[in-house]
Amino acid sequence: MDYEAKRPLMDRIDKNLLEHMAAAGRKEGGPEILDAYLLQGLSETHYYLKVDHDFKPNEVAALLRFSDPLAVARECWEERDPEKGFPICDLLDKIRAYERFPLADPAGHAQQQEQMVTVLKAVLDQNMAEFHESLLRMDKEEIIEQSAEIAAMQAAYDFMKDDFRFERGDAETLLCMENPLQFIAEQWPSNMAELFDMSGQIGEAIMDAGKDTAEQQKADQAMSAEEKSSIRSEKPSILSDLSDKKREVGQRSMAESKAKGGEAR
C-alpha cells in the first residue's frame, strides 16, 4: 500500500505521539519512569507503523476509527503472536478494542469519514495502476479481447472518483476488500440491452433514418422534374430544330432559283 493511501493514518499517529509526550511533560510532579517506558513503547510502535508495517486498506480504515490509533496499535502489538505477524484487524477483536478505546469524537466523525474516502480513492488509484501494468504485459490481441473489462474498469474508476456519493460505512466496507475497484467494475453493466429497450431504440432510429431518406428522395425527384421542365422550356425539341432547318433550306433554294431565272432573261 503506497504512502499516500495511508497518509491520513500516518498524520494521526504523528499527532498522537506528540500528544502523549506533551501530556507526560504536563503531569503534576513531572513524568515518572513508567511514563518514560510507555513513551518508549509508543515510539517503537510509531516507528514500526511508519517504516516497516505493510498495511492493508482495511487496517488503515479500522485504526482511523479510534481517537488514538497509536495507543490502540501499541496494545495490539503487545498481544501479537510474533509467528503470525501483525494482523491488526484480528488483534483489534482479540483485545476488544472497540469496547475499551474511545472512538473518534462525534465532532470529528465527518472528518474521519472524509479521511477514509481519501484513503479509498488512493487505493482505487493503486488498483487502476496495477490494472494498467497488467495490460501492458499483454499483446495486442489479448488487449482487444479485454476491451469490455477495460471499459468497465475505466467507467467504474471515473464514477467512484468523481460521482459516487458515499454514505456512512461505504468507504470502510470497500477498504476491507483486496481490490475494491475490481469489485465495483464487476457490478458495472456489461450488456446495455439489459438496461434499455435497445431493440425499440434501434428500430426507431432506423425508422427515422428511413423517413429522412424517403424525404430526400422526394426532394430529389421534385427537383429533377422541375429541371426537366425548365430544359424543355428553354431548349427546342430536336424535331423542331429539324423543321426549322428544312424551312431555311427550302427558302434558300427558292431564292437561288429566282436569282438564276433573272439572270437567264
Secondary structure as GFF3:
##gff-version 3
##sequence-region A 1 265
A	DSSP	alpha_helix	3	26	.	.	.	ID=ss1
A	DSSP	alpha_helix	33	47	.	.	.	ID=ss2
A	DSSP	pi_helix	48	52	.	.	.	ID=ss3
A	DSSP	alpha_helix	57	63	.	.	.	ID=ss4
A	DSSP	alpha_helix	69	79	.	.	.	ID=ss5
A	DSSP	three_ten_helix	82	84	.	.	.	ID=ss6
A	DSSP	alpha_helix	88	94	.	.	.	ID=ss7
A	DSSP	alpha_helix	97	100	.	.	.	ID=ss8
A	DSSP	three_ten_helix	106	108	.	.	.	ID=ss9
A	DSSP	alpha_helix	109	136	.	.	.	ID=ss10
A	DSSP	alpha_helix	140	145	.	.	.	ID=ss11
A	DSSP	alpha_helix	147	162	.	.	.	ID=ss12
A	DSSP	alpha_helix	170	175	.	.	.	ID=ss13
A	DSSP	alpha_helix	180	187	.	.	.	ID=ss14
A	DSSP	three_ten_helix	192	194	.	.	.	ID=ss15
A	DSSP	alpha_helix	198	234	.	.	.	ID=ss16
A	DSSP	alpha_helix	238	264	.	.	.	ID=ss17
###
